[in-house]
Amino acid sequence: MTIAVRAASACAMLIITLAAPSVRAADAPDGTRIAAARSPISIVGGRLAGAGGEVLRDAFASSQFVLLGEEHGTAEIPRFAGAVFDALAPLGYRTIAVETGPVLTRHLRGWIADPNGTKAFSTFERRFPGTTAFYSWSDEFAFLAGAARRVPGLRLWGLDQELMGAPGFLFAEMLARHPGRRSRALIAAMNAQNDADYAHASQTGAPPDAYLMRVPRADLVRLQRSLATDGDAEARRLAASLLATHDIYVDCCNDKANESNRNRAILMKRTLHDYIGAAPLPKVLFKFGEEHLYRGLNPVNNYDLGNHLYELGDTDGLKSVGILALGVSGTKTVFGGFGKPWRTAPSDTIGDPRFAYLAPFIAAMYPQGWTLYDLRSFRSHFNGVGIADRNFRMLTYGYDFLLLIPNVTPDPAIDPTVF
């Protein structure tokens, strides 16, 4: 995901768009090898089915981490994620790491475990719009709620920065820690400005008009310093989270975008280790946007969370399994503007220049249903595949499997009127 605010695309929440590098494909890719690498796969009764399901279960059997890189906004991929977790739970998986901020995730953990959690979340979202990444969508929320039913006591780790609309939520969390009079007054003034900026940004729909993008960094530093003298440790952590979120977003669209992307990756890695602490590594399902989970360099020229996980596993002799899930065509839910309702847009892998190298894979898909490709088979005699494209090389060595879904549909918002 170069960092660019998803006002212009589906990257609005997680601030990353990709520049499309030039594509060069050989005239005659090895269709025999491509066809041999495929398996049909489906979801039946919430479980992996078909030959592809068996291939994945075999790969999962000795895994420590499973990395699901995804196209956001579809109904089908969270359903696939639910079936993956159903296969992982008997293997001792009790933890899911997601692309949300850790402060929001503490609340999300409670909502997914509550039979009335959807209603509680809706109440929260109306009070604090623009605070929840992805899991304000019905199928995404259902994926986590299903996992919580499958594994009582499910651990949920939010590794990302907080979302662009989160200042009001973070201010409320700070006030709940009962800081001193000076900090309370400062928070109240900042929150009033946040409300005014939210009202304005909701009219324009432009994220740069929101408080997080407008507030001077010095104001956030001043809040940190105030809480250092009259706030507790948690209030200080909340202020640090707000500042880190500001720094990532404010540089998302200028000449520091690459640095912002890297800072975001560093934040996720550090937050991961905060969750792990001194305990032995647990088995974890990671579910993030495609670019975050590559082994090696990713398409935005960054060594991101996925590479860190593979390195972590290598250190202790542990196995990671990476799956990239994409829709070939159809529609998906995307950002409609700051403070605006969600909208739908095409899911067009075929038309994306960055994925032009997938043409022979799309052509070789089964005529009905989903197709799983085992990318590991292409690492031997890689050049013999006949696809001379750096993105194909990145994919082959960055992920183990490619799931292609012929037609995806939008994941509806729990409350379609709230961003």
N, C-alpha and C positions, 0 to 999 in steps of 0.2 A: 504494500500500500504505500512514489515520491510523496512527501507530506503535502497535501493540499486539502483544504477544508472541504467537506463533502457538500458544501453548498452547490457545487457545480456537478456533483456526481454522487454515486452511492457511497463515496468515501466521506461524506459529511460527518459522520460520527467518529470515525477513526482516522480521519485526516490523512489519507494516503491515496494518491493516484499514481499511475504508472506511465512513464514515457514509453512509447512503443518503439523499440529499436528496429533497425532494418532486418528484414527476413530474407533468408536465402535458402531455398530448399532444393535438394537434388531432384533431377527429373523423374527418377524411378525409385522411390522408397521401397524397401524390401517388404512387400505386402505379406509374404509368407511368415516372416518373423512377427509382424504386427498381429496377424490373425492367430498365431500360435500363443501369443501372450494374453489373449482375451478369455474372459469367463463371463457367463451370464450371472447376474446377481439381482436379487429382489428382496423386498421386505414383506414377510408374511406373518401376521399376528404379532407385529412388533419385533420380529427376529430376522436375522440374516438368513437368506434362503438361496438355493441354487449353488452351482459349482463355485461361483465367486465367494459365496459365504463360507464355504469350506476352506478355500484358499486363505481367506482372512483369519479364520479361526486357527488354522495351522500357524500362521505368522504370529498371532497374538499369544500363542501358548507359552512362549519363553520370553515375553516382552516385559519391560519395566515401565516404559512410556509408550503411549500411542498418541500420535500427532495427527489430528484431523485438520488439514488446511482447507478452507472453504470459500466458496462464493457466497457472500452475505445476501440475505433478503428473500430466500426461497423457502417454501414450505417443505420441500422434499429433503433437503440436507439435514435439518434438525431431526427429521424422522429417521434418516439413516444414522445420525449420531446416537439416537436412542437405541437402535438395534445394535450398534457397535458396543455401547455400554452394557447392554443386556448380555452380550458375549463376554465382556470383560469382567463383570461382577463375580462370576464363579471362580475367576482366576485371582481374586484378591484385590481388585480395584475398588477403592473406597473414596477416591478423590477425583474431582474434575476441576481443571484450571480453565478460566474463561477470560474473554477480552472485555472486562469491566474493571472499574476502579475498586480497590480494596475496601474503601469506606462504604460505597454503595453495596458491595457484595455481602457485607455483614447483614444488611437488611434483606437482600435477595435470598440469602440462605434460609431466613425465617419464613419468607413468603412461599418458597417452593415446598416447604415441609408442612405448610398449613393447608388443610382442605379448602379453606376460604381465602387462600393466599392471593388469588387473582383479584378478588374484590379489595383486599387490603392494599395490593399493589396499585390498583386504579386510584384509590384514594390518595396514596402517596404521590402518584404521577401527576394528578391534578394540582397538588400543592407544590410539587417541585418538577415542573416539566423540563425536558432537556437534560435529565440527569442519568437516565438508564440507557446504556448502549445495547441494542439488539434484543434484550430480553423483555422489552415492552411489546414484542411481537408474539402472537398466540402460539405458534408451533415451537419457537425457541423456548418460551416459558414452559410449555408442556414437556419439552425434552428434559429440562432440569427437574420439573416436578415428578416426572416419571422415574428419573434416576433416584430421586430422594425416596420414592416409594420402594424402588428396587433395593436400595441399600439404606436402611435406617441409620441415621448418624452420618450421612454423606458429608464429606468435607468439600467445600466450595472455595476455590482460590481465585480471587480477582487480581490479575497481575498488571493491568493497564493503568494509565492515568484516569482521573475522573473525567466525565464528559463535559462538553463546553457549557452546558447550562447548569452546572453543579454548584456555583458559588452560593446560592441561597440555601441549598441543602447543607453545605459545609459550614456556613455561618450558623445555621440552626444547631448543628452538631456541636460547634464550639460553645454556643451559649448554654447548651445542656450540661456543659462541664463546669458551669458557674465560675467563670473567670472574674477578676477584679473589676472595679468600677471603670477604670481607664480603658481596659480592653473591651468591656461591654459597650461603652460609648463609641469606640472606634468601629466595632462590628456593626452596631446599629446604623451608623452613618454609611458604612460601606454597603450594607444590605439595602438601604434605601436607594442608593445609586444603582445597585444591581437591579432592583425592581423597575426603576425608571428606564434603564438601558434595555431590559427585557421587553418592556412595552414598546419601545422604539424599534428594536430588532424584529419584533413580531410583526410590525407593520412593513418593514422593508424586506424581511426574510433573510437578511444578510448576516452571517455569523460575525463578521468584523464589527458590526454595530453592537454586539453583545458585551456585557460587562467584562467578561474574562479577557476579551481581546482589546478592550479599551483602557482598563485600569492601569495606571502607571505601576511599574514593578516596584518602585520605591514605596508605594502604599502597602503592598503585600509584605515587604520587608519590615516596614514599620509595625505591622500587625504581629509579625513573628517576634520582634523585639519586645513588644508590649506583653505578649503572652509568656515570654521568657521570665518575666518578673511577677506576673499575677495570674498565670494560667498553669494548669497541670500538664503532665507529660502528654496526655492524649490530645488536649487542645493544641499543644505545640506540634504534634504530629499532623493534625488536621490542617494547621496553617502551612506546614511544609508541603503537604499534599496539594493545597491550593496553589502555592507558588510553583511547584513542579508542573502542575497542569497548565498554568498560565504560560510558563516558559516553552512548553512543547507546542501549544497552540499558536502563540503569538509569532513564532518563527516558522510556521508551517508553510507559508506562501511567499517567503521572501528569499533573499540570497543565502539565508541560513537554513534552508529546508533540509539539506542533507544532514547538517548537524542536529537539527530537530529530530529527524528520523532516528539517528544514532542515539540521541539522548533518550528517546522513547524506548528503544531496545534495551539500553542500559538500565532504565527504570524497571522494566519488566523482569530482567535477570535478577536485579537486587531484591525486588519484591518477592520473587520466587524463593530466594534464599532466606528471606525473613520468615516465610511460611515454613520452610523445611527446618530451620533452626539447627539444633545439634542432633536431631533425630535421624535414624537411618532413612534413606530415600524410600518414599512410598511408591506404589504403583499409581500412575496418574494418566488420565485422559486429558489431553490438551486440545481445545477447540478454538481456533483463531482464524483470522483471515489468511488467505493463501500465502502472502509474502512473508509472514512472520515465522513460518515453520520449515523453511528449507534447511537441509543440511548444506553447509558451505555458504558461499556468497549468494544472496537472494537477488531478485530482479531489480531492486533499488540500490544495489551495490552496498549491501549492509550485511554484517554477520549478526543475525537476529536471534530471537529466542530459540528457534528450532536448532540452529547450529550449536548453541550453548547446551541444549539438552543432549544432543548427540555426543558432544565432547564430555559432558558429565557422565553419560552412560559408558563411554569408552574408558574413562578413568577407573571405573569400578567393574568393568567387564559386563555391563548391562546392555540389553538390547532395546532399541527404539524402532517403532514401525510408523512410517509416514504415509498418509493417504491424502491425495488431493481430490476434492469433489467439485465438479463443475457442471453447470447446466449448459447444454449445447444451444438450446433456443427456448423460447417462452418469455415469461415476464417475471419480475421480482419487485419487492418493495424497496424503495429508495427514499433518501432524504428529500423533503419537499420544500425546504427553506426553514430558517430558524423561526420557531414558534408556529410553523405551518403544519397542516396535516401531511401524513405520509402520502406518497404517490407511487405509481407503478411505472416501470421502465423496462425496455427489452433486456433479456438475458441473452447476449449475442456472442457466444464464444466464436462462432463461425466468422462473424464480422470483425472480430478484434485482431488487429494486425499482430499483436504480440503472440497470439495463439495460432497464427497461420500454419505453423509446423504441425498442428494437430489434424490437419485436413485428412491425411491417410488413416488416422485413428477414428475420426468421425465416419469416414467412408466404410470402415471395417466394423462399425458397431452392429450389434445384432438388430434385425429388423423390428423386433419388439422388445420392450423392456430396457433395463439398464445394462451397461457393459463395464466390467472391471478389467483393467490392463495391469499386468505384473511388469513393472518397469525394471525390475532387477535383471530380467533376462536380456536387457539391451546393454548392460554394462560390459558384458563380454563381447569383444569385437564390435565396439560401439560404432565405429565408422561404417561398418557393414550394413547398418540399418538404412543408410542412404539418405539421412536427413541432416544436412549441414546447417545447423542453426544453433546459436549459442543458448537460446532459451530452451531448446530441446535437450541440450547437454545439461543445462542447469536443472531441468525437471528430472531427467533420468537419474542423476546422482543426488538430487535434493529430496526426492520422494521415492517411496517403494512401490506405490500403487497409484493409479489414476482411475477415478470413477467418473464416467460420463453419463449424464442423465439427459435423455433426448429432449424432454420438454418439462420445464419447471414452471411453477405457479407462485404467485406472491404469498408471502407469509403475512397474514392480516394483523394489523395492530390490535392490541387488546382494547385500547380506546383510540379509534381512528382520528379523533379530533385533537389529540395531544401529541406534541413532539416530545 
